Amino acid sequence: MVTTSFPTTQGVLLAGGLARRMGGGDKPMRTIGGRTILERVIARLSPQCSGLILNANGDPVRFAAFGLQVIADDVPGFPGPLAGILAALDWTAANRPEVKWVLSAACDCPFLPRDLVARLHEKRIAANAELAVAASGDQSHPVIGLWRVGLRDELRHALVVEDLRKIDRWTARYPLATVTWPTEPLDPFFNANTVEDIAEAERLTALDDAA
C-alpha cells in the first residue's frame, strides 16, 4: 500500500474497445520495447495507488496473467468510459469502503506520469474541486482523472436515466481541476491507437526510460 500525504486512492485501468484500427484484439496487450502496454501502465501506476483493478468486458481470463481483479461494466449497451468509471466507483464502495477516491487511466497510455496521482490531488485540493483531470499541451484527457466515490449515484443517474455518454459533459457539472503536463521530451499521455502509433511508441520508449 502506498503512503502519501494525499488521500488513499484506488486505481482503475480502463481497457477500452476492440482496437479495430489495429485489426481487432486488446490494445493493452500490444508489445512495446519487449513489454505489453498493460505491463507498462501497471508498473507506472502501482507505486501511486493503493491498489489497481482492471475494467474490461468479455472473458476476463485473457487478462489472468496480470493478476488484477477484472470488473465489467454493469450498465448495458457499452456506453463508454463513464461506465467503466462507474463500475470502479461501485467496486470501491463495496470492497474498500474506506477509500474515497478513484484514479482512472486508459490502458493504451504507456508513458503515464510518475507524479500523476500526487499532482491531481494537489491541484484538486488547492482548487477545492470535486474532480480532477489530466491535460498535456492544449489537450484535455478526461479519461485520466480523479473521481470521488461519493458521486457514483449521480453518475449512474446520468448514464442510465439521461443517457449521458461524454465525460466532458459529466465533469462540467462539478468544480473541476485540470493539471497540465509538458509534451517534451514526450507527451506522457501518448496513446497507442494504430499500428503507426506502436512504431512511434517504440521510438519514445528510449526517451521515457531516460527521463
Backbone hydrogen bonds in HBPLUS format (Angstrom, degrees):
<---DONOR---> <-ACCEPTOR-->    atom                        ^
c    i                          cat <-CA-CA->   ^        H-A-AA   ^      H-
h    n   atom  resd res      DA  || num        DHA   H-A  angle D-A-AA Bond
n    s   type  num  typ     dist DA aas  dist angle  dist       angle   num
A0050-SER N   A0009-THR O   2.92 MM  41  5.80 163.2  1.95 151.9 157.2     1
A0010-GLN N   A0101-TRP O   3.01 MM  91  6.37 161.9  2.04 156.2 151.8     2
A0103-LEU N   A0010-GLN O   2.71 MM  93  6.10 157.9  1.76 154.3 162.2     3
A0011-GLY N   A0051-GLY O   2.85 MM  40  5.98 167.0  1.87 159.4 162.1     4
A0053-ILE N   A0011-GLY O   2.94 MM  42  6.34 142.8  2.08 143.0 153.8     5
A0012-VAL N   A0103-LEU O   2.77 MM  91  6.14 152.8  1.85 168.5 174.5     6
A0105-ALA N   A0012-VAL O   3.08 MM  93  6.48 141.5  2.23 162.3 170.9     7
A0013-LEU N   A0053-ILE O   2.89 MM  40  6.31 159.5  1.94 153.4 159.1     8
A0055-ASN N   A0013-LEU O   2.85 MM  42  5.97 167.1  1.86 153.8 158.2     9
A0014-LEU N   A0105-ALA O   2.83 MM  91  6.01 170.5  1.84 162.5 165.8    10
A0107-CYS N   A0014-LEU O   3.01 MM  93  5.58 148.1  2.12 153.6 143.5    11
A0015-ALA N   A0055-ASN O   2.98 MM  40  5.90 166.6  1.99 162.6 166.0    12
A0022-MET N   A0019-ALA O   2.87 MM   3  5.38 156.3  1.93 114.4 122.4    13
A0024-GLY N   A0019-ALA O   2.96 MM   5  4.93 151.8  2.04 129.5 128.0    14
A0023-GLY N   A0020-ARG O   3.04 MM   3  4.96 162.5  2.07 107.2 108.9    15
A0029-MET N   A0026-ASP O   3.05 MM   3  5.61 155.1  2.12 115.8 123.4    16
A0030-ARG N   A0027-LYS O   2.99 MM   3  5.59 169.8  2.00 123.5 126.8    17
A0038-LEU N   A0028-PRO O   2.87 MM  10  4.74 156.3  1.93 145.6 137.6    18
A0037-ILE N   A0030-ARG O   2.84 MM   7  5.96 144.2  1.96 169.2 177.8    19
A0032-ILE N   A0035-ARG O   2.71 MM   3  5.41 171.2  1.72 155.5 153.0    20
A0035-ARG N   A0032-ILE O   3.08 MM   3  5.41 166.4  2.10 115.3 119.6    21
A0040-ARG N   A0036-THR O   3.15 MM   4  6.53 156.4  2.21 148.9 154.8    22
A0041-VAL N   A0037-ILE O   2.93 MM   4  6.28 154.1  2.00 152.5 160.1    23
A0042-ILE N   A0038-LEU O   2.90 MM   4  6.10 167.8  1.91 157.3 160.1    24
A0043-ALA N   A0039-GLU O   2.95 MM   4  6.13 163.4  1.97 149.6 154.3    25
A0044-ARG N   A0040-ARG O   3.01 MM   4  6.16 147.4  2.12 141.8 150.4    26
A0045-LEU N   A0041-VAL O   2.98 MM   4  6.17 153.1  2.06 152.3 158.9    27
A0046-SER N   A0042-ILE O   2.86 MM   4  5.67 156.2  1.92 154.2 158.7    28
A0048-GLN N   A0045-LEU O   2.86 MM   3  5.16 143.2  1.99 111.1 123.1    29
A0049-CYS N   A0045-LEU O   3.11 MM   4  6.25 131.6  2.36 158.5 172.3    30
A0054-LEU N   A0069-GLN O   2.84 MM  15  6.11 169.3  1.86 165.9 167.8    31
A0071-ILE N   A0054-LEU O   2.79 MM  17  6.15 159.9  1.83 156.5 163.4    32
A0056-ALA N   A0071-ILE O   2.98 MM  15  6.18 146.5  2.10 140.7 151.2    33
A0063-PHE N   A0060-PRO O   3.00 MM   3  5.75 165.3  2.02 122.4 127.2    34
A0064-ALA N   A0061-VAL O   2.96 MM   3  4.99 169.1  1.97 114.9 116.7    35
A0066-PHE N   A0063-PHE O   3.05 MM   3  5.85 163.3  2.08 124.9 129.9    36
A0067-GLY N   A0064-ALA O   3.20 MM   3  5.73 162.3  2.24 116.6 121.4    37
A0083-ALA N   A0080-GLY O   3.03 MM   3  5.79 139.2  2.20 121.3 130.3    38
A0084-GLY N   A0081-PRO O   3.01 MM   3  5.08 117.6  2.41  97.9 113.4    39
A0085-ILE N   A0081-PRO O   2.91 MM   4  6.26 155.7  1.97 155.4 162.7    40
A0086-LEU N   A0082-LEU O   2.87 MM   4  6.08 159.5  1.91 147.1 152.7    41
A0087-ALA N   A0083-ALA O   2.94 MM   4  6.15 159.1  1.99 144.8 150.4    42
A0088-ALA N   A0084-GLY O   3.05 MM   4  6.30 149.8  2.15 141.6 149.4    43
A0089-LEU N   A0085-ILE O   2.93 MM   4  6.26 154.5  1.99 150.8 158.1    44
A0090-ASP N   A0086-LEU O   2.88 MM   4  6.13 164.9  1.90 158.4 162.0    45
A0091-TRP N   A0087-ALA O   2.91 MM   4  6.06 157.6  1.96 143.2 149.9    46
A0092-THR N   A0088-ALA O   2.91 MM   4  6.03 161.8  1.94 148.0 152.9    47
A0093-ALA N   A0089-LEU O   2.96 MM   4  6.15 159.7  2.00 148.2 153.7    48
A0094-ALA N   A0090-ASP O   3.04 MM   4  6.23 151.0  2.13 145.9 153.5    49
A0095-ASN N   A0091-TRP O   2.83 MM   4  5.87 155.6  1.88 153.4 160.3    50
A0096-ARG N   A0092-THR O   2.73 MM   4  4.93 150.8  1.81 132.9 140.8    51
A0099-VAL N   A0096-ARG O   2.87 MM   3  5.65 165.9  1.89 129.7 134.3    52
A0149-VAL N   A0100-LYS O   2.94 MM  49  5.23 167.9  1.95 134.1 138.0    53
A0102-VAL N   A0147-TRP O   2.92 MM  45  5.17 156.4  1.98 148.1 155.8    54
A0147-TRP N   A0102-VAL O   2.80 MM  45  5.17 152.6  1.88 150.2 159.4    55
A0104-SER N   A0145-GLY O   2.89 MM  41  5.49 161.6  1.93 158.4 164.3    56
A0145-GLY N   A0104-SER O   3.15 MM  41  5.49 137.5  2.34 129.5 141.6    57
A0192-ALA N   A0108-ASP O   2.94 MM  84  5.51 154.4  2.01 152.8 156.8    58
A0119-ARG N   A0115-ASP O   3.00 MM   4  6.01 169.3  2.01 155.9 159.0    59
A0120-LEU N   A0116-LEU O   3.06 MM   4  6.18 159.9  2.10 151.2 157.1    60
A0121-HIS N   A0117-VAL O   3.01 MM   4  6.16 167.4  2.03 153.1 156.5    61
A0122-GLU N   A0118-ALA O   2.92 MM   4  6.05 159.2  1.97 146.8 153.5    62
A0123-LYS N   A0119-ARG O   3.00 MM   4  6.13 167.1  2.02 149.5 151.8    63
A0124-ARG N   A0120-LEU O   2.92 MM   4  6.03 159.2  1.97 147.0 153.8    64
A0125-ILE N   A0121-HIS O   2.86 MM   4  5.97 167.1  1.88 156.4 158.9    65
A0126-ALA N   A0122-GLU O   3.04 MM   4  6.18 163.9  2.06 145.8 150.6    66
A0127-ALA N   A0123-LYS O   2.90 MM   4  6.00 151.4  1.99 147.9 155.1    67
A0128-ASN N   A0124-ARG O   2.92 MM   4  5.79 108.3  2.45 134.5 151.1    68
A0129-ALA N   A0124-ARG O   2.96 MM   5  5.02 163.3  1.99 145.1 149.2    69
A0128-ASN N   A0125-ILE O   3.16 MM   3  4.95 152.0  2.24  97.2 105.7    70
A0130-GLU N   A0175-PRO O   2.86 MM  45  5.42 145.3  1.99 132.4 140.8    71
A0131-LEU N   A0175-PRO O   3.32 MM  44  6.66 154.2  2.39 158.2 163.9    72
A0177-ALA N   A0131-LEU O   2.95 MM  46  6.25 163.0  1.98 141.2 146.4    73
A0132-ALA N   A0146-LEU O   3.44 MM  14  5.07 160.5  2.48 130.4 131.4    74
A0146-LEU N   A0132-ALA O   2.70 MM  14  5.07 152.9  1.78 145.0 154.5    75
A0133-VAL N   A0177-ALA O   2.86 MM  44  6.41 152.3  1.94 159.9 168.2    76
A0179-VAL N   A0133-VAL O   3.01 MM  46  6.44 161.2  2.05 161.4 167.1    77
A0134-ALA N   A0144-ILE O   2.99 MM  10  5.80 148.3  2.09 174.5 171.8    78
A0141-HIS N   A0134-ALA O   2.76 MM   7  5.37 159.2  1.80 157.9 151.2    79
A0135-ALA N   A0179-VAL O   2.77 MM  44  5.84 127.5  2.04 162.1 156.4    80
A0181-TRP N   A0135-ALA O   2.82 MM  46  6.23 155.3  1.88 142.5 146.2    81
A0136-SER N   A0139-GLN O   2.93 MM   3  5.51 157.5  1.98 155.5 160.6    82
A0139-GLN N   A0136-SER O   2.98 MM   3  5.51 167.1  2.00 136.3 139.0    83
A0144-ILE N   A0141-HIS O   2.94 MM   3  5.71 156.3  1.99 124.9 131.7    84
A0151-LEU N   A0148-ARG O   2.99 MM   3  5.73 169.1  2.01 123.7 127.1    85
A0152-ARG N   A0149-VAL O   3.11 MM   3  5.70 160.4  2.15 126.7 126.9    86
A0155-LEU N   A0151-LEU O   2.96 MM   4  6.23 153.6  2.03 154.3 162.9    87
A0156-ARG N   A0152-ARG O   2.89 MM   4  6.09 157.4  1.94 148.0 153.8    88
A0157-HIS N   A0153-ASP O   3.05 MM   4  6.26 157.2  2.11 143.4 149.1    89
A0158-ALA N   A0154-GLU O   3.04 MM   4  6.26 158.1  2.09 143.7 149.6    90
A0159-LEU N   A0155-LEU O   2.96 MM   4  6.21 156.6  2.02 151.6 157.6    91
A0160-VAL N   A0156-ARG O   2.82 MM   4  5.85 174.5  1.83 158.6 160.4    92
A0161-VAL N   A0157-HIS O   2.87 MM   4  5.20 144.8  1.99 131.3 142.9    93
A0162-GLU N   A0157-HIS O   3.23 MM   5  6.70 151.6  2.31 151.1 158.2    94
A0164-LEU N   A0158-ALA O   2.90 MM   6  5.47 174.3  1.90 146.1 145.5    95
A0169-ARG N   A0166-LYS O   3.20 MM   3  5.48 126.6  2.50 101.7 114.0    96
A0170-TRP N   A0166-LYS O   3.34 MM   4  6.74 147.8  2.45 144.3 152.9    97
A0170-TRP N   A0167-ILE O   2.96 MM   3  5.11 121.7  2.31 100.3 115.7    98
A0171-THR N   A0167-ILE O   2.89 MM   4  6.19 168.5  1.90 167.9 169.4    99
A0172-ALA N   A0168-ASP O   3.07 MM   4  6.03 141.2  2.22 138.3 147.6   100
A0173-ARG N   A0170-TRP O   3.14 MM   3  5.77 164.4  2.16 117.4 122.2   101
A0174-TYR N   A0171-THR O   3.15 MM   3  5.68 170.5  2.16 119.1 122.0   102
A0190-PHE N   A0187-ASP O   3.07 MM   3  5.35 155.2  2.14 120.1 117.9   103
A0197-ASP N   A0194-THR O   3.06 MM   3  5.00 119.7  2.44  92.0 107.1   104
A0198-ILE N   A0194-THR O   3.13 MM   4  6.55 148.5  2.24 146.3 154.1   105
A0199-ALA N   A0195-VAL O   3.24 MM   4  6.63 154.1  2.31 145.4 151.3   106
A0200-GLU N   A0196-GLU O   3.01 MM   4  6.35 155.1  2.08 146.7 153.7   107
A0201-ALA N   A0197-ASP O   2.75 MM   4  5.99 152.9  1.83 150.0 158.2   108
A0202-GLU N   A0198-ILE O   3.01 MM   4  6.31 144.6  2.14 144.8 153.4   109
A0203-ARG N   A0200-GLU O   3.04 MM   3  5.18 119.4  2.42  97.7 112.2   110
A0204-LEU N   A0200-GLU O   2.95 MM   4  6.29 154.7  2.01 149.2 157.1   111
A0205-THR N   A0201-ALA O   2.93 MM   4  6.00 135.3  2.13 144.4 154.3   112
A0207-LEU N   A0204-LEU O   2.97 MM   3  5.17 116.6  2.39 101.7 117.3   113
A0208-ASP N   A0204-LEU O   2.89 MM   4  6.21 159.6  1.93 158.9 165.4   114
A0209-ASP N   A0205-THR O   2.85 MM   4  6.02 162.8  1.88 153.0 157.3   115
A0210-ALA N   A0206-ALA O   3.16 MM   4  6.26 138.2  2.35 135.1 145.4   116
A0211-ALA N   A0207-LEU O   3.12 MM   4  6.27 121.8  2.47 136.9 151.2   117
A0211-ALA N   A0208-ASP O   3.13 MM   3  5.14 143.3  2.27  98.4 109.1   118
